[in-house]
Amino acid sequence: MRKKLAQILIVDDQEEILFSAKMILKKHFETIFTTNNPKKILSLLSENEINVVLLDMNYRIGFEDGREGIHWLKEIKTLSPNTIVILMTAFGKIETAVEGIKIGAFDYVLKPWHNEKLLETIDKAVAESRKNNKKPVIKNNEKRYFTGISPKIKQAYAMAEKVARTDANVLILGENGTGKYVFAEFIHQNSERKSLPFIHVDLGSLSDSLFESELFGYAKGAFTDAKTDTPGRFELAQNGTIFLDEIGNIPLHLQAKLLHVLQTKTVTRLGESRPRTLNVRIISATNSDIKTEVKNKNFREDLLYRINTMEIHLPSLRERKEDIVPMANFILDQIAEKYNQENWQFEENAARYLERYPWKGNVREMENKIERALILSDNNIISVSNLDILDFEDVPENDENPLSEMEKTVIEKALFKHQGNISKTAEELGLSRAALYRRIEKYDLKN
């Protein structure tokens, strides 16, 4: 039997799983890589054209929630979007695997697997990988970004386009959910480094003990679990861009180590003494008031000078209300495309609700609400009740406000539909029973 030309990577912390999967797959596919250390995934992807990754969801003893698998799935899709990922999970942990499919996994297999089912799933993934590789490469000016028309966001993007053509370090400021990651990617895609790695590091979720090994890498034997030489994120970003997200969260004693790397443009792996030269573009981001943090001695002033050659502020949705409805339509189109659907739209009265809603979580909150609404909708129309944006507790009441009339009408229709059943009506509207009762009293809908 002729083997199929495909490179498969199997990632699992149990050697018997790696051995078993490799024995099955090597009869059918040309090249099989295995690793029991998920930290090697990114370097293996950088060094080889991996078609499919078979990824376990748990690695540390005592942690069985699948969060690690979700983390590494996101890392893989960031570094190598065309690589197909299949998740491995135990029976009873399917919910997290389904969450993984929503964010980009191709499928999942249950452990222990049936050999035929495993081969069938891998076969389909390889076919999908070939489709991806046949798709034309998206040029940077064809990649879809929503810029908007508000003066503040237009100014931010104009500045980004200018700075992208240089190697200047950029600091992106803005509230949570304003799209700092997307903005950093936009700068990278419009730079001379666009065809080289874009490595994202969430410093906010990186513990002190892992900071150096994750960013700078380590040599074999540097610590107990250091079984092989492993590059850090800076080395993986070589010649490309590294995005240091939530840089304001780094404790002072680690800021000095990061500053040294930026000053010398070198990195030294843990357990080594030889510095390695870096050629990396630095983009940083934070939602904190970084200048106040400097005044309060929580953030080094010299590090701030290193990271903010150019400083760009991203406005909140409250500061760009004219962009809210067009952005919602843009996000709806993207999410519909993600689920291989089309011809979705918002119901006629949704625009005023979208504009009035406070959007405290900014673009991220909007994306979550629209995706949830699309999943809940029975047809291709996104209703206001599905969007879960009816609760305006912090908006002053105004009986003449047309929003009040619309809200009253939506509640009346839902009550009629469910024959006055409060629980079912509240569930459809995305309200608590107490919040629904308050509205019933407010609009005098008791009868």
N, C-alpha and C positions, 0 to 999 in steps of 0.2 A: 504494500500500500504506500502510495506516494504521500510524503508529508506536505502540509500546507505551509507556504511561506508566511510565517508570522512569528513575532517575538512576544512571548508571554512572560509577565513578571508575577510571581506568587509571593505574597507577603503574609506571614503568620509566625507567631512566636513559638509554635509547637513544631519541633523537628519532624515528628511523625506525619503531621499534616503536609508539610513541605515535601517530604519524601514520597508520600502516597500520591499527591497531586501531580508531582513531576513524573512519576512512573506512568501515570495514566496519559498525561498530555504529551509527553515526548514521543509517543508512538504516532501522534497525529500532527504535531506542529514542529517547525524547524528548530526554534531556539526557545529554551525555557530558562529563565532566571529565577532564583529563589533568594529570599532574605528573611531572617527572623527579627530584623531590626527596622521598624518603619522609618527611622531617621535616615536610612540609606536610599529611600525611594527617590528623592529629588536628584541625588547624584546619579543614580542608575538611569533615570529619565533623561538627564542632561547628556550622558555618555552613550546612550543607545536609543534607537528608534523603536520604543516599546509600543506595540499595538494594543495590548490588553493587560490591565492589572487586575489580578484576583486578590482582593484586599480583605483581610480579616478585620473585625470591628473592635476587638478588645486585645490589649497587650499587657496591661499591668495586673498582677494578681489582686483580686478583690474589687476590681473595677469592671463591671459588666454592663454598663449603660450604653455602650457603643459610641460614646462621645469622641473617643480617639479615632475611630474609623471615619466619622463625619469630618473631623479636623483634617485628616490626611487626604480624604476625598477632595476637600476644598483646595488643598495645597496642589494636588495633582492637576485639577482642572485649571488652576491659575497658571502653573508652569507649562502644562501641555494640554491645551483644550481638546485636541483631537484624539487623545488617548482615551480608550474606553475602559471604564471601571466597573467591575462586578464585585459586589459586597458579599462576604461570607458571614453568616450569622447562625446562631443556634436557634432551634425551635423555641418559640416563646419570646424571641427578641425581634420579631419581624417588624414591629412598629417603627423602630429606629431605622431599619433598612429601607422602609417605605419613605421615611423622611429623606434618606440619602438619595433615593430615586428622584424626589422632587427637586433636589439641588444639583442633579447632574449624573448620578450613577445610572448605568445602563440596565442593570437587573441585580438580583441577589440569588444566592444559592444557600440552601440550608445544610448545616453540618449535623450529623454525617450525611454526605450526599449520595445520590445514586449516580454511578459512573456515566450512564447514558444521558441523564439530565445535565450533568456537569459539562459533558462534551457538546451537547446540543446548545447550551447557553454560551459556551466559549465560541462555538462555531458561528453563532449569530453575531456575537460581539466582534469577531474578526471581520465578518462581512460588513458590519457597520463601520468599522475602522477604515476599510478600503473605500467606502463611500465618502467618508470624511476627507480622506487624503486626495480624492478626486475633485473635491470642491475647490473652486478658485480661491487663492489666498486673498483675504480682505485687506486691501490697502488702507493705510491709516486714514486717508480722507474719505473712505467708504464706510468706515466703522461708524455705527450709529450712536451719536451722543445727543442728548437733549440739552440744548443750550438755553433756550428761552429768550424772552424779549425784554425782561426787566433790566434797567440800566446797571444794577449792581452785578448781576450774573454775566451780562455782556462784557462788562469791564474786567471781571475775573477771567473769562475765557480769552479775551484779547491779550491780557497779560500772560496767560499760560502759553499761548501760541508764540509770543515773543521769546519767553524764557526757554521754551522747549528746544529752540534752535541752538542754545548754548549748553554748557555743562554746569551752570550755576546751581548750587544747592537751593532747594525750594522748601519753605515751610508753609503748609496749608492749615489755616485756622478755620474753625467753624463748629457749630453745635453737633451733637450726636445725630447721625442720620442725614446730614446735608450732602453726602456723596463725596467724601474726601478720597476714598479709594478710587472711585470712577474718575475723579479729577486727576489723581496721580497717574492713572493708566493713560488718560488723555495726553498728558505731558510726555509720557514715554512713547506713545504711539506717534506723536508728532515730532519726535527727536531723531537724530541720526542713529540712535541705538535701538530703534523700533523692532529690528529683526533679532535682537539679542534678549537675554532673560530679563523678565520683570519679576522680582522676588518680593513678596509681601511678608512682612513680619509684624504680627500683632504683639507689640511690647506690653500691652495691658494685660495679656493673659500669660505672659512668660514669667515664671517664678525666678527669684534671685538665684537659686541653685542651678538653674538651667541656662541662665543668661549667656554666660561665656561659651559654653559648649554649643549652644544653638547658633549663636552669631559668629563665633570665631572658629568653631570646629575643635577636634581633639585628635591626639595621636593614640595609637594602640597602647593600652596599659596606663593611660593617663589617670583613670579611676577604675573602680571595680568592674563596671559593665562596658568599659571601652575595649571591645574585642578586635576592632579594626580601625585603621585610620579613616577619619570621617571629616569632610569639609563642612564649614559652617555656612550660614546664609550669605555672608559677604562674598565668599569664594564662589558660591553658586551663581551670584549676580555678576560675576566678572565680565567686564566690557558692556554690561547692561545697566539696569537701574535697580536699586534696592529701595523699597518703600517702608520706612520706619513709622508704623502707625501707633498712635497714642504715646508719643515720645515723652510727653509730660509726666508719665507714670513711672519713669525709671528712678529708682532711689539714688541719692547723691553718690554713694560709694561706687556705683556702677557707671554713673555718668562720666567719671574720670577715665574709665577703661574705654568707653565709646569715644570720648574726646581724643584719646591717644590714637585710635584707629583713623579718625577723620583728619587729624593733624599730620600724621606720618604717611597716610595712604598705604598702610601695610597692616597685615593681620598675622598674629602668631597663634597657632593652635595650642590648646591646652596640652601640656606634656612635651612641647617642643620649645626650642630657643631660636629657631630660624624664622625671621619675619618673611611673609610672602607679600609681594607687591600687588596692590589693588588698582584697578581702573574701573571705578564704579560711580555712577551718578546717584546722589543722595536726595531723596524726597522724604520729608518728614511731615507728620500731621499730629494735631492735638485738639481736643475740645476744651482744654483748660485755658485760663487767662495766664499765658506763659510769662508775660512781663511782670505780672503781680507775683507769680511764683519766684521769679528772679529776685524781686524786692524782698520777698519773705525768706530768702536764702534756701528755697526748696529746689531751685534749678540753677545750674551754673551759668553765669553770664557769658563766660568764654565759649561754652557749648552752644548757647543760643546764637552767638555771632557766627559760629561755624555752620549752623544748619539753616540760617535765614538770610542768605545772600539776597534772595527774593522772597517776600512774604505776601501770600495771597489769602484773602478772607472770603469764605463762601457764605453767602447770606442764607438765613433760614427761610422756610416757605412763607412765614409771616411777613418777611421783607420783600417778597416777590409774588404777591397775590395774583398778578396778571398771568403768571406762569402756571398756576395750579391746575386749571382745567386742561390746557394743552399737555401738561406733563402727565396728568391722569390718563389721557387718551394714548399718549406715547407708551406709558407703562402697560396699559391694557393690551395694546398691540403686541408688545414684547412677551407678556405672559401667555397670551393666546398662542403665539408662535411656539413658545416653549412646550405647550401641551398639544402641539400640532392641530390647532383649531383656528378658525377665522370667522370674520363677520361679527365680532363682538362689539357691543356699544353700551353706553350708559343710558338709563331711561331719561326721558325728556326733562324731568325736574331735578336731575342730579347735580347740575352745574352749580346752582346756588348753594346747595348743601356742601359741596366740595370746597367752594370758596369761603364759606362761613366757618367750617370746622377748624379748630385751632392748630392741628398738625404739630403737636409738641414733639413727636418723634421724626418730623420732617419727611424726607423722601423715603426713608426706610419704613416708616409707619405706613405711608401711602402704598408702597409696594406690598406690604403684608396684608393690608385691608383689601386691596384689589385682587390679589391672588386668592385670598379666602373667599371673596365674593364670587369670583369666577367658578370656584369649586362648588359653592353652595347653590348657584343659580341653576334653575331647571331649563332655561332656554338661553339664548345668546344676548339677553338683556341684563345688565347689572343694575339691580334696584338699589335705592337708598337704604332700605332695610338690610339688604345683604352686605352693604358696605360698612354697617355698624358705625355710622357717623351721625346718629340722631340725638346723641346726648350732649346738649349744650348747657350744662349746669353752670358753667362759668361765664355764660353770655347773658347780659342783662335782658330781662323780659321786656317785650314790646308787642302788645297785642296787634298793632298795625303792621308788624313785620310780616312780609309775605312768607318768610320761612315758617312762622308759627302756623299759618294756614296749611302749608304743605305738610308739616309734621302732623297736624291734626288729621288731615286727609289720609295720610299713610297709616296712622294708628287706627282710624275708623275702618279702613279697608281690611286691615289685619284682624281686628276684633270680629268683624262680620264674617270673614273667611273661617275663623276658628270658633264661631258661634259663642263669642264672649269668653272663651277659655283663656284665662290670664296666663297660665304657664306656657301654653303653646304660642300665644301671641307674643309674649316677652321673648321667647326663644327665637322666633322668626325675626323680630326686630333687633335682636342683639342687645336687649336691655335686661336688667334685673327686674324681678317682680315689683320691688319697691319703686324703681324708677318709672315703670309703666303705670303703677297706681298714681304717682305724682302727676303724670301727664293726663291721665283720665280725669283727675280732679281739676287740673289746670284748664282743660278744654271742655269740661262739663260733659263727659261721655259716659256717665254712670248708667244711664238708661239705654 
